[in-house]
Amino acid sequence: MPYTVAVLAAASEDQGPGSTLRVVLLVSLVGAALLAWFLLRGYRNDDNND
């Protein structure tokens, strides 16, 4: 197992910031979608709020 971690760490050093930027972009998109869902569900009208 430590050998696998060492190989992955060595491989990630050669790639630059590409994988980090992908992770940041993915997390921000998921976060934006969850935030939009959370905010917009308050505007739903179920005809139960007279």
mmCIF entry with sequence, helices, sheets and N, C-alpha, C, O atoms, coordinates in Angstrom:
data_MODEL
# 
_entry.id   MODEL 
# 
_entity.id                         1 
_entity.type                       polymer 
_entity.pdbx_number_of_molecules   1 
# 
_entity_poly.entity_id                      1 
_entity_poly.type                           'polypeptide(L)' 
_entity_poly.nstd_linkage                   no 
_entity_poly.nstd_monomer                   no 
_entity_poly.pdbx_seq_one_letter_code       MPYTVAVLAAASEDQGPGSTLRVVLLVSLVGAALLAWFLLRGYRNDDNND 
_entity_poly.pdbx_seq_one_letter_code_can   MPYTVAVLAAASEDQGPGSTLRVVLLVSLVGAALLAWFLLRGYRNDDNND 
_entity_poly.pdbx_strand_id                 A 
# 
loop_
_entity_poly_seq.entity_id 
_entity_poly_seq.num 
_entity_poly_seq.mon_id 
_entity_poly_seq.hetero 
1 1  MET n 
1 2  PRO n 
1 3  TYR n 
1 4  THR n 
1 5  VAL n 
1 6  ALA n 
1 7  VAL n 
1 8  LEU n 
1 9  ALA n 
1 10 ALA n 
1 11 ALA n 
1 12 SER n 
1 13 GLU n 
1 14 ASP n 
1 15 GLN n 
1 16 GLY n 
1 17 PRO n 
1 18 GLY n 
1 19 SER n 
1 20 THR n 
1 21 LEU n 
1 22 ARG n 
1 23 VAL n 
1 24 VAL n 
1 25 LEU n 
1 26 LEU n 
1 27 VAL n 
1 28 SER n 
1 29 LEU n 
1 30 VAL n 
1 31 GLY n 
1 32 ALA n 
1 33 ALA n 
1 34 LEU n 
1 35 LEU n 
1 36 ALA n 
1 37 TRP n 
1 38 PHE n 
1 39 LEU n 
1 40 LEU n 
1 41 ARG n 
1 42 GLY n 
1 43 TYR n 
1 44 ARG n 
1 45 ASN n 
1 46 ASP n 
1 47 ASP n 
1 48 ASN n 
1 49 ASN n 
1 50 ASP n 
# 
_struct_asym.id          A 
_struct_asym.entity_id   1 
# 
loop_
_struct_conf.conf_type_id 
_struct_conf.id 
_struct_conf.pdbx_PDB_helix_id 
_struct_conf.beg_label_comp_id 
_struct_conf.beg_label_asym_id 
_struct_conf.beg_label_seq_id 
_struct_conf.pdbx_beg_PDB_ins_code 
_struct_conf.end_label_comp_id 
_struct_conf.end_label_asym_id 
_struct_conf.end_label_seq_id 
_struct_conf.pdbx_end_PDB_ins_code 
_struct_conf.beg_auth_comp_id 
_struct_conf.beg_auth_asym_id 
_struct_conf.beg_auth_seq_id 
_struct_conf.end_auth_comp_id 
_struct_conf.end_auth_asym_id 
_struct_conf.end_auth_seq_id 
_struct_conf.pdbx_PDB_helix_class 
_struct_conf.details 
_struct_conf.pdbx_PDB_helix_length 
HELX_P HELX_P1 AA1 PRO A 2  ? GLU A 13 ? PRO A 2  GLU A 13 1 ? 12 
HELX_P HELX_P2 AA2 GLY A 18 ? LEU A 40 ? GLY A 18 LEU A 40 1 ? 23 
HELX_P HELX_P3 AA3 ARG A 41 ? TYR A 43 ? ARG A 41 TYR A 43 5 ? 3  
# 
_struct_conf_type.id          HELX_P 
_struct_conf_type.criteria    ? 
_struct_conf_type.reference   ? 
# 
loop_
_atom_site.group_PDB 
_atom_site.id 
_atom_site.type_symbol 
_atom_site.label_atom_id 
_atom_site.label_alt_id 
_atom_site.label_comp_id 
_atom_site.label_asym_id 
_atom_site.label_entity_id 
_atom_site.label_seq_id 
_atom_site.pdbx_PDB_ins_code 
_atom_site.Cartn_x 
_atom_site.Cartn_y 
_atom_site.Cartn_z 
_atom_site.occupancy 
_atom_site.B_iso_or_equiv 
_atom_site.pdbx_formal_charge 
_atom_site.auth_seq_id 
_atom_site.auth_comp_id 
_atom_site.auth_asym_id 
_atom_site.auth_atom_id 
_atom_site.pdbx_PDB_model_num 
ATOM 1   N N  . MET A 1 1  ? 0.810   -1.213 0.000   1.00 0.00 ? 1  MET A N  1 
ATOM 2   C CA . MET A 1 1  ? 0.000   0.000  0.000   1.00 0.00 ? 1  MET A CA 1 
ATOM 3   C C  . MET A 1 1  ? 0.846   1.266  0.000   1.00 0.00 ? 1  MET A C  1 
ATOM 4   O O  . MET A 1 1  ? 0.554   2.173  -0.779  1.00 0.00 ? 1  MET A O  1 
ATOM 5   N N  . PRO A 1 2  ? 1.886   1.377  0.839   1.00 0.00 ? 2  PRO A N  1 
ATOM 6   C CA . PRO A 1 2  ? 2.720   2.589  0.780   1.00 0.00 ? 2  PRO A CA 1 
ATOM 7   C C  . PRO A 1 2  ? 3.399   2.768  -0.574  1.00 0.00 ? 2  PRO A C  1 
ATOM 8   O O  . PRO A 1 2  ? 3.657   3.893  -1.003  1.00 0.00 ? 2  PRO A O  1 
ATOM 9   N N  . TYR A 1 3  ? 3.687   1.645  -1.249  1.00 0.00 ? 3  TYR A N  1 
ATOM 10  C CA . TYR A 1 3  ? 4.298   1.756  -2.575  1.00 0.00 ? 3  TYR A CA 1 
ATOM 11  C C  . TYR A 1 3  ? 3.339   2.444  -3.546  1.00 0.00 ? 3  TYR A C  1 
ATOM 12  O O  . TYR A 1 3  ? 3.759   3.280  -4.346  1.00 0.00 ? 3  TYR A O  1 
ATOM 13  N N  . THR A 1 4  ? 2.061   2.097  -3.477  1.00 0.00 ? 4  THR A N  1 
ATOM 14  C CA . THR A 1 4  ? 1.056   2.709  -4.356  1.00 0.00 ? 4  THR A CA 1 
ATOM 15  C C  . THR A 1 4  ? 0.945   4.205  -4.094  1.00 0.00 ? 4  THR A C  1 
ATOM 16  O O  . THR A 1 4  ? 0.855   4.996  -5.033  1.00 0.00 ? 4  THR A O  1 
ATOM 17  N N  . VAL A 1 5  ? 0.952   4.591  -2.835  1.00 0.00 ? 5  VAL A N  1 
ATOM 18  C CA . VAL A 1 5  ? 0.874   6.008  -2.491  1.00 0.00 ? 5  VAL A CA 1 
ATOM 19  C C  . VAL A 1 5  ? 2.104   6.740  -3.007  1.00 0.00 ? 5  VAL A C  1 
ATOM 20  O O  . VAL A 1 5  ? 1.992   7.864  -3.497  1.00 0.00 ? 5  VAL A O  1 
ATOM 21  N N  . ALA A 1 6  ? 3.265   6.127  -2.906  1.00 0.00 ? 6  ALA A N  1 
ATOM 22  C CA . ALA A 1 6  ? 4.491   6.759  -3.390  1.00 0.00 ? 6  ALA A CA 1 
ATOM 23  C C  . ALA A 1 6  ? 4.471   6.918  -4.905  1.00 0.00 ? 6  ALA A C  1 
ATOM 24  O O  . ALA A 1 6  ? 4.916   7.939  -5.429  1.00 0.00 ? 6  ALA A O  1 
ATOM 25  N N  . VAL A 1 7  ? 3.965   5.927  -5.601  1.00 0.00 ? 7  VAL A N  1 
ATOM 26  C CA . VAL A 1 7  ? 3.875   6.008  -7.065  1.00 0.00 ? 7  VAL A CA 1 
ATOM 27  C C  . VAL A 1 7  ? 2.893   7.096  -7.480  1.00 0.00 ? 7  VAL A C  1 
ATOM 28  O O  . VAL A 1 7  ? 3.170   7.865  -8.401  1.00 0.00 ? 7  VAL A O  1 
ATOM 29  N N  . LEU A 1 8  ? 1.756   7.163  -6.809  1.00 0.00 ? 8  LEU A N  1 
ATOM 30  C CA . LEU A 1 8  ? 0.776   8.197  -7.144  1.00 0.00 ? 8  LEU A CA 1 
ATOM 31  C C  . LEU A 1 8  ? 1.309   9.590  -6.826  1.00 0.00 ? 8  LEU A C  1 
ATOM 32  O O  . LEU A 1 8  ? 1.059   10.533 -7.577  1.00 0.00 ? 8  LEU A O  1 
ATOM 33  N N  . ALA A 1 9  ? 2.033   9.729  -5.733  1.00 0.00 ? 9  ALA A N  1 
ATOM 34  C CA . ALA A 1 9  ? 2.608   11.027 -5.384  1.00 0.00 ? 9  ALA A CA 1 
ATOM 35  C C  . ALA A 1 9  ? 3.660   11.442 -6.410  1.00 0.00 ? 9  ALA A C  1 
ATOM 36  O O  . ALA A 1 9  ? 3.726   12.610 -6.792  1.00 0.00 ? 9  ALA A O  1 
ATOM 37  N N  . ALA A 1 10 ? 4.475   10.504 -6.853  1.00 0.00 ? 10 ALA A N  1 
ATOM 38  C CA . ALA A 1 10 ? 5.498   10.818 -7.846  1.00 0.00 ? 10 ALA A CA 1 
ATOM 39  C C  . ALA A 1 10 ? 4.863   11.177 -9.187  1.00 0.00 ? 10 ALA A C  1 
ATOM 40  O O  . ALA A 1 10 ? 5.350   12.064 -9.888  1.00 0.00 ? 10 ALA A O  1 
ATOM 41  N N  . ALA A 1 11 ? 3.785   10.495 -9.542  1.00 0.00 ? 11 ALA A N  1 
ATOM 42  C CA . ALA A 1 11 ? 3.121   10.785 -10.811 1.00 0.00 ? 11 ALA A CA 1 
ATOM 43  C C  . ALA A 1 11 ? 2.409   12.125 -10.761 1.00 0.00 ? 11 ALA A C  1 
ATOM 44  O O  . ALA A 1 11 ? 2.341   12.831 -11.767 1.00 0.00 ? 11 ALA A O  1 
ATOM 45  N N  . SER A 1 12 ? 1.880   12.480 -9.606  1.00 0.00 ? 12 SER A N  1 
ATOM 46  C CA . SER A 1 12 ? 1.141   13.734 -9.522  1.00 0.00 ? 12 SER A CA 1 
ATOM 47  C C  . SER A 1 12 ? 2.071   14.946 -9.554  1.00 0.00 ? 12 SER A C  1 
ATOM 48  O O  . SER A 1 12 ? 1.636   16.042 -9.907  1.00 0.00 ? 12 SER A O  1 
ATOM 49  N N  . GLU A 1 13 ? 3.330   14.770 -9.196  1.00 0.00 ? 13 GLU A N  1 
ATOM 50  C CA . GLU A 1 13 ? 4.268   15.893 -9.235  1.00 0.00 ? 13 GLU A CA 1 
ATOM 51  C C  . GLU A 1 13 ? 4.553   16.337 -10.663 1.00 0.00 ? 13 GLU A C  1 
ATOM 52  O O  . GLU A 1 13 ? 4.859   17.507 -10.894 1.00 0.00 ? 13 GLU A O  1 
ATOM 53  N N  . ASP A 1 14 ? 4.460   15.439 -11.606 1.00 0.00 ? 14 ASP A N  1 
ATOM 54  C CA . ASP A 1 14 ? 4.792   15.767 -12.991 1.00 0.00 ? 14 ASP A CA 1 
ATOM 55  C C  . ASP A 1 14 ? 3.625   16.405 -13.737 1.00 0.00 ? 14 ASP A C  1 
ATOM 56  O O  . ASP A 1 14 ? 3.821   16.943 -14.826 1.00 0.00 ? 14 ASP A O  1 
ATOM 57  N N  . GLN A 1 15 ? 2.427   16.360 -13.185 1.00 0.00 ? 15 GLN A N  1 
ATOM 58  C CA . GLN A 1 15 ? 1.253   16.795 -13.942 1.00 0.00 ? 15 GLN A CA 1 
ATOM 59  C C  . GLN A 1 15 ? 0.939   18.271 -13.786 1.00 0.00 ? 15 GLN A C  1 
ATOM 60  O O  . GLN A 1 15 ? 0.205   18.820 -14.608 1.00 0.00 ? 15 GLN A O  1 
ATOM 61  N N  . GLY A 1 16 ? 1.453   18.924 -12.786 1.00 0.00 ? 16 GLY A N  1 
ATOM 62  C CA . GLY A 1 16 ? 1.147   20.330 -12.587 1.00 0.00 ? 16 GLY A CA 1 
ATOM 63  C C  . GLY A 1 16 ? -0.187  20.505 -11.892 1.00 0.00 ? 16 GLY A C  1 
ATOM 64  O O  . GLY A 1 16 ? -0.665  19.595 -11.216 1.00 0.00 ? 16 GLY A O  1 
ATOM 65  N N  . PRO A 1 17 ? -0.795  21.682 -12.057 1.00 0.00 ? 17 PRO A N  1 
ATOM 66  C CA . PRO A 1 17 ? -2.017  21.987 -11.312 1.00 0.00 ? 17 PRO A CA 1 
ATOM 67  C C  . PRO A 1 17 ? -3.298  21.476 -11.969 1.00 0.00 ? 17 PRO A C  1 
ATOM 68  O O  . PRO A 1 17 ? -4.389  21.814 -11.511 1.00 0.00 ? 17 PRO A O  1 
ATOM 69  N N  . GLY A 1 18 ? -3.198  20.682 -13.014 1.00 0.00 ? 18 GLY A N  1 
ATOM 70  C CA . GLY A 1 18 ? -4.392  20.271 -13.752 1.00 0.00 ? 18 GLY A CA 1 
ATOM 71  C C  . GLY A 1 18 ? -5.384  19.485 -12.928 1.00 0.00 ? 18 GLY A C  1 
ATOM 72  O O  . GLY A 1 18 ? -6.578  19.783 -12.958 1.00 0.00 ? 18 GLY A O  1 
ATOM 73  N N  . SER A 1 19 ? -4.927  18.491 -12.194 1.00 0.00 ? 19 SER A N  1 
ATOM 74  C CA . SER A 1 19 ? -5.852  17.676 -11.419 1.00 0.00 ? 19 SER A CA 1 
ATOM 75  C C  . SER A 1 19 ? -6.431  18.462 -10.252 1.00 0.00 ? 19 SER A C  1 
ATOM 76  O O  . SER A 1 19 ? -7.596  18.276 -9.903  1.00 0.00 ? 19 SER A O  1 
ATOM 77  N N  . THR A 1 20 ? -5.642  19.332 -9.646  1.00 0.00 ? 20 THR A N  1 
ATOM 78  C CA . THR A 1 20 ? -6.143  20.159 -8.552  1.00 0.00 ? 20 THR A CA 1 
ATOM 79  C C  . THR A 1 20 ? -7.228  21.104 -9.050  1.00 0.00 ? 20 THR A C  1 
ATOM 80  O O  . THR A 1 20 ? -8.252  21.284 -8.391  1.00 0.00 ? 20 THR A O  1 
ATOM 81  N N  . LEU A 1 21 ? -7.006  21.700 -10.200 1.00 0.00 ? 21 LEU A N  1 
ATOM 82  C CA . LEU A 1 21 ? -8.019  22.601 -10.762 1.00 0.00 ? 21 LEU A CA 1 
ATOM 83  C C  . LEU A 1 21 ? -9.291  21.849 -11.122 1.00 0.00 ? 21 LEU A C  1 
ATOM 84  O O  . LEU A 1 21 ? -10.390 22.381 -10.970 1.00 0.00 ? 21 LEU A O  1 
ATOM 85  N N  . ARG A 1 22 ? -9.152  20.618 -11.597 1.00 0.00 ? 22 ARG A N  1 
ATOM 86  C CA . ARG A 1 22 ? -10.337 19.807 -11.893 1.00 0.00 ? 22 ARG A CA 1 
ATOM 87  C C  . ARG A 1 22 ? -11.149 19.531 -10.643 1.00 0.00 ? 22 ARG A C  1 
ATOM 88  O O  . ARG A 1 22 ? -12.377 19.612 -10.658 1.00 0.00 ? 22 ARG A O  1 
ATOM 89  N N  . VAL A 1 23 ? -10.458 19.204 -9.562  1.00 0.00 ? 23 VAL A N  1 
ATOM 90  C CA . VAL A 1 23 ? -11.159 18.919 -8.308  1.00 0.00 ? 23 VAL A CA 1 
ATOM 91  C C  . VAL A 1 23 ? -11.841 20.181 -7.789  1.00 0.00 ? 23 VAL A C  1 
ATOM 92  O O  . VAL A 1 23 ? -12.992 20.123 -7.358  1.00 0.00 ? 23 VAL A O  1 
ATOM 93  N N  . VAL A 1 24 ? -11.157 21.309 -7.824  1.00 0.00 ? 24 VAL A N  1 
ATOM 94  C CA . VAL A 1 24 ? -11.747 22.566 -7.368  1.00 0.00 ? 24 VAL A CA 1 
ATOM 95  C C  . VAL A 1 24 ? -12.956 22.933 -8.207  1.00 0.00 ? 24 VAL A C  1 
ATOM 96  O O  . VAL A 1 24 ? -13.969 23.373 -7.664  1.00 0.00 ? 24 VAL A O  1 
ATOM 97  N N  . LEU A 1 25 ? -12.873 22.766 -9.506  1.00 0.00 ? 25 LEU A N  1 
ATOM 98  C CA . LEU A 1 25 ? -13.994 23.072 -10.388 1.00 0.00 ? 25 LEU A CA 1 
ATOM 99  C C  . LEU A 1 25 ? -15.178 22.156 -10.119 1.00 0.00 ? 25 LEU A C  1 
ATOM 100 O O  . LEU A 1 25 ? -16.321 22.612 -10.067 1.00 0.00 ? 25 LEU A O  1 
ATOM 101 N N  . LEU A 1 26 ? -14.911 20.873 -9.948  1.00 0.00 ? 26 LEU A N  1 
ATOM 102 C CA . LEU A 1 26 ? -15.988 19.924 -9.682  1.00 0.00 ? 26 LEU A CA 1 
ATOM 103 C C  . LEU A 1 26 ? -16.676 20.219 -8.353  1.00 0.00 ? 26 LEU A C  1 
ATOM 104 O O  . LEU A 1 26 ? -17.905 20.201 -8.276  1.00 0.00 ? 26 LEU A O  1 
ATOM 105 N N  . VAL A 1 27 ? -15.904 20.487 -7.318  1.00 0.00 ? 27 VAL A N  1 
ATOM 106 C CA . VAL A 1 27 ? -16.483 20.780 -6.009  1.00 0.00 ? 27 VAL A CA 1 
ATOM 107 C C  . VAL A 1 27 ? -17.277 22.075 -6.047  1.00 0.00 ? 27 VAL A C  1 
ATOM 108 O O  . VAL A 1 27 ? -18.335 22.165 -5.424  1.00 0.00 ? 27 VAL A O  1 
ATOM 109 N N  . SER A 1 28 ? -16.789 23.076 -6.762  1.00 0.00 ? 28 SER A N  1 
ATOM 110 C CA . SER A 1 28 ? -17.521 24.338 -6.837  1.00 0.00 ? 28 SER A CA 1 
ATOM 111 C C  . SER A 1 28 ? -18.819 24.188 -7.621  1.00 0.00 ? 28 SER A C  1 
ATOM 112 O O  . SER A 1 28 ? -19.824 24.805 -7.266  1.00 0.00 ? 28 SER A O  1 
ATOM 113 N N  . LEU A 1 29 ? -18.819 23.386 -8.676  1.00 0.00 ? 29 LEU A N  1 
ATOM 114 C CA . LEU A 1 29 ? -20.055 23.166 -9.425  1.00 0.00 ? 29 LEU A CA 1 
ATOM 115 C C  . LEU A 1 29 ? -21.084 22.415 -8.597  1.00 0.00 ? 29 LEU A C  1 
ATOM 116 O O  . LEU A 1 29 ? -22.265 22.762 -8.612  1.00 0.00 ? 29 LEU A O  1 
ATOM 117 N N  . VAL A 1 30 ? -20.649 21.395 -7.879  1.00 0.00 ? 30 VAL A N  1 
ATOM 118 C CA . VAL A 1 30 ? -21.572 20.650 -7.017  1.00 0.00 ? 30 VAL A CA 1 
ATOM 119 C C  . VAL A 1 30 ? -22.088 21.555 -5.903  1.00 0.00 ? 30 VAL A C  1 
ATOM 120 O O  . VAL A 1 30 ? -23.272 21.517 -5.569  1.00 0.00 ? 30 VAL A O  1 
ATOM 121 N N  . GLY A 1 31 ? -21.214 22.360 -5.334  1.00 0.00 ? 31 GLY A N  1 
ATOM 122 C CA . GLY A 1 31 ? -21.634 23.288 -4.290  1.00 0.00 ? 31 GLY A CA 1 
ATOM 123 C C  . GLY A 1 31 ? -22.620 24.323 -4.808  1.00 0.00 ? 31 GLY A C  1 
ATOM 124 O O  . GLY A 1 31 ? -23.589 24.647 -4.121  1.00 0.00 ? 31 GLY A O  1 
ATOM 125 N N  . ALA A 1 32 ? -22.392 24.844 -5.996  1.00 0.00 ? 32 ALA A N  1 
ATOM 126 C CA . ALA A 1 32 ? -23.317 25.818 -6.576  1.00 0.00 ? 32 ALA A CA 1 
ATOM 127 C C  . ALA A 1 32 ? -24.677 25.183 -6.852  1.00 0.00 ? 32 ALA A C  1 
ATOM 128 O O  . ALA A 1 32 ? -25.710 25.817 -6.639  1.00 0.00 ? 32 ALA A O  1 
ATOM 129 N N  . ALA A 1 33 ? -24.685 23.944 -7.322  1.00 0.00 ? 33 ALA A N  1 
ATOM 130 C CA . ALA A 1 33 ? -25.955 23.263 -7.575  1.00 0.00 ? 33 ALA A CA 1 
ATOM 131 C C  . ALA A 1 33 ? -26.712 23.022 -6.267  1.00 0.00 ? 33 ALA A C  1 
ATOM 132 O O  . ALA A 1 33 ? -27.926 23.217 -6.212  1.00 0.00 ? 33 ALA A O  1 
ATOM 133 N N  . LEU A 1 34 ? -26.014 22.605 -5.230  1.00 0.00 ? 34 LEU A N  1 
ATOM 134 C CA . LEU A 1 34 ? -26.676 22.392 -3.938  1.00 0.00 ? 34 LEU A CA 1 
ATOM 135 C C  . LEU A 1 34 ? -27.171 23.704 -3.341  1.00 0.00 ? 34 LEU A C  1 
ATOM 136 O O  . LEU A 1 34 ? -28.251 23.740 -2.752  1.00 0.00 ? 34 LEU A O  1 
ATOM 137 N N  . LEU A 1 35 ? -26.409 24.771 -3.482  1.00 0.00 ? 35 LEU A N  1 
ATOM 138 C CA . LEU A 1 35 ? -26.832 26.068 -2.984  1.00 0.00 ? 35 LEU A CA 1 
ATOM 139 C C  . LEU A 1 35 ? -28.066 26.564 -3.736  1.00 0.00 ? 35 LEU A C  1 
ATOM 140 O O  . LEU A 1 35 ? -28.996 27.086 -3.120  1.00 0.00 ? 35 LEU A O  1 
ATOM 141 N N  . ALA A 1 36 ? -28.084 26.406 -5.060  1.00 0.00 ? 36 ALA A N  1 
ATOM 142 C CA . ALA A 1 36 ? -29.242 26.808 -5.844  1.00 0.00 ? 36 ALA A CA 1 
ATOM 143 C C  . ALA A 1 36 ? -30.467 25.995 -5.453  1.00 0.00 ? 36 ALA A C  1 
ATOM 144 O O  . ALA A 1 36 ? -31.559 26.548 -5.327  1.00 0.00 ? 36 ALA A O  1 
ATOM 145 N N  . TRP A 1 37 ? -30.304 24.695 -5.260  1.00 0.00 ? 37 TRP A N  1 
ATOM 146 C CA . TRP A 1 37 ? -31.433 23.855 -4.848  1.00 0.00 ? 37 TRP A CA 1 
ATOM 147 C C  . TRP A 1 37 ? -31.962 24.290 -3.490  1.00 0.00 ? 37 TRP A C  1 
ATOM 148 O O  . TRP A 1 37 ? -33.174 24.383 -3.292  1.00 0.00 ? 37 TRP A O  1 
ATOM 149 N N  . PHE A 1 38 ? -31.059 24.558 -2.558  1.00 0.00 ? 38 PHE A N  1 
ATOM 150 C CA . PHE A 1 38 ? -31.461 24.949 -1.208  1.00 0.00 ? 38 PHE A CA 1 
ATOM 151 C C  . PHE A 1 38 ? -32.190 26.288 -1.220  1.00 0.00 ? 38 PHE A C  1 
ATOM 152 O O  . PHE A 1 38 ? -33.197 26.449 -0.531  1.00 0.00 ? 38 PHE A O  1 
ATOM 153 N N  . LEU A 1 39 ? -31.692 27.250 -1.997  1.00 0.00 ? 39 LEU A N  1 
ATOM 154 C CA . LEU A 1 39 ? -32.333 28.563 -2.032  1.00 0.00 ? 39 LEU A CA 1 
ATOM 155 C C  . LEU A 1 39 ? -33.646 28.544 -2.798  1.00 0.00 ? 39 LEU A C  1 
ATOM 156 O O  . LEU A 1 39 ? -34.611 29.195 -2.399  1.00 0.00 ? 39 LEU A O  1 
ATOM 157 N N  . LEU A 1 40 ? -33.685 27.799 -3.898  1.00 0.00 ? 40 LEU A N  1 
ATOM 158 C CA . LEU A 1 40 ? -34.886 27.816 -4.734  1.00 0.00 ? 40 LEU A CA 1 
ATOM 159 C C  . LEU A 1 40 ? -36.027 26.979 -4.178  1.00 0.00 ? 40 LEU A C  1 
ATOM 160 O O  . LEU A 1 40 ? -37.179 27.197 -4.552  1.00 0.00 ? 40 LEU A O  1 
ATOM 161 N N  . ARG A 1 41 ? -35.742 26.029 -3.297  1.00 0.00 ? 41 ARG A N  1 
ATOM 162 C CA . ARG A 1 41 ? -36.839 25.231 -2.763  1.00 0.00 ? 41 ARG A CA 1 
ATOM 163 C C  . ARG A 1 41 ? -37.722 26.048 -1.832  1.00 0.00 ? 41 ARG A C  1 
ATOM 164 O O  . ARG A 1 41 ? -38.856 25.653 -1.563  1.00 0.00 ? 41 ARG A O  1 
ATOM 165 N N  . GLY A 1 42 ? -37.231 27.171 -1.339  1.00 0.00 ? 42 GLY A N  1 
ATOM 166 C CA . GLY A 1 42 ? -38.045 28.060 -0.525  1.00 0.00 ? 42 GLY A CA 1 
ATOM 167 C C  . GLY A 1 42 ? -39.078 28.810 -1.335  1.00 0.00 ? 42 GLY A C  1 
ATOM 168 O O  . GLY A 1 42 ? -40.056 29.302 -0.772  1.00 0.00 ? 42 GLY A O  1 
ATOM 169 N N  . TYR A 1 43 ? -38.891 28.914 -2.646  1.00 0.00 ? 43 TYR A N  1 
ATOM 170 C CA . TYR A 1 43 ? -39.826 29.625 -3.506  1.00 0.00 ? 43 TYR A CA 1 
ATOM 171 C C  . TYR A 1 43 ? -40.882 28.708 -4.108  1.00 0.00 ? 43 TYR A C  1 
ATOM 172 O O  . TYR A 1 43 ? -41.731 29.154 -4.881  1.00 0.00 ? 43 TYR A O  1 
ATOM 173 N N  . ARG A 1 44 ? -40.831 27.455 -3.761  1.00 0.00 ? 44 ARG A N  1 
ATOM 174 C CA . ARG A 1 44 ? -41.802 26.500 -4.284  1.00 0.00 ? 44 ARG A CA 1 
ATOM 175 C C  . ARG A 1 44 ? -43.176 26.806 -3.704  1.00 0.00 ? 44 ARG A C  1 
ATOM 176 O O  . ARG A 1 44 ? -43.284 27.132 -2.522  1.00 0.00 ? 44 ARG A O  1 
ATOM 177 N N  . ASN A 1 45 ? -44.224 26.707 -4.513  1.00 0.00 ? 45 ASN A N  1 
ATOM 178 C CA . ASN A 1 45 ? -45.580 26.978 -4.061  1.00 0.00 ? 45 ASN A CA 1 
ATOM 179 C C  . ASN A 1 45 ? -46.373 25.677 -4.140  1.00 0.00 ? 45 ASN A C  1 
ATOM 180 O O  . ASN A 1 45 ? -46.705 25.207 -5.228  1.00 0.00 ? 45 ASN A O  1 
ATOM 181 N N  . ASP A 1 46 ? -46.669 25.106 -2.988  1.00 0.00 ? 46 ASP A N  1 
ATOM 182 C CA . ASP A 1 46 ? -47.418 23.849 -2.940  1.00 0.00 ? 46 ASP A CA 1 
ATOM 183 C C  . ASP A 1 46 ? -48.889 24.066 -2.632  1.00 0.00 ? 46 ASP A C  1 
ATOM 184 O O  . ASP A 1 46 ? -49.619 23.105 -2.389  1.00 0.00 ? 46 ASP A O  1 
ATOM 185 N N  . ASP A 1 47 ? -49.340 25.332 -2.638  1.00 0.00 ? 47 ASP A N  1 
ATOM 186 C CA . ASP A 1 47 ? -50.714 25.701 -2.294  1.00 0.00 ? 47 ASP A CA 1 
ATOM 187 C C  . ASP A 1 47 ? -51.085 25.281 -0.875  1.00 0.00 ? 47 ASP A C  1 
ATOM 188 O O  . ASP A 1 47 ? -52.268 25.142 -0.563  1.00 0.00 ? 47 ASP A O  1 
ATOM 189 N N  . ASN A 1 48 ? -50.105 25.080 -0.028  1.00 0.00 ? 48 ASN A N  1 
ATOM 190 C CA . ASN A 1 48 ? -50.357 24.734 1.377   1.00 0.00 ? 48 ASN A CA 1 
ATOM 191 C C  . ASN A 1 48 ? -49.988 25.878 2.308   1.00 0.00 ? 48 ASN A C  1 
ATOM 192 O O  . ASN A 1 48 ? -50.143 25.760 3.523   1.00 0.00 ? 48 ASN A O  1 
ATOM 193 N N  . ASN A 1 49 ? -49.508 26.971 1.760   1.00 0.00 ? 49 ASN A N  1 
ATOM 194 C CA . ASN A 1 49 ? -49.049 28.084 2.593   1.00 0.00 ? 49 ASN A CA 1 
ATOM 195 C C  . ASN A 1 49 ? -49.983 29.287 2.452   1.00 0.00 ? 49 ASN A C  1 
ATOM 196 O O  . ASN A 1 49 ? -49.577 30.348 1.978   1.00 0.00 ? 49 ASN A O  1 
ATOM 197 N N  . ASP A 1 50 ? -51.207 29.111 2.859   1.00 0.00 ? 50 ASP A N  1 
ATOM 198 C CA . ASP A 1 50 ? -52.191 30.190 2.737   1.00 0.00 ? 50 ASP A CA 1 
ATOM 199 C C  . ASP A 1 50 ? -51.918 31.284 3.712   1.00 0.00 ? 50 ASP A C  1 
ATOM 200 O O  . ASP A 1 50 ? -52.649 32.274 3.749   1.00 0.00 ? 50 ASP A O  1 
# 
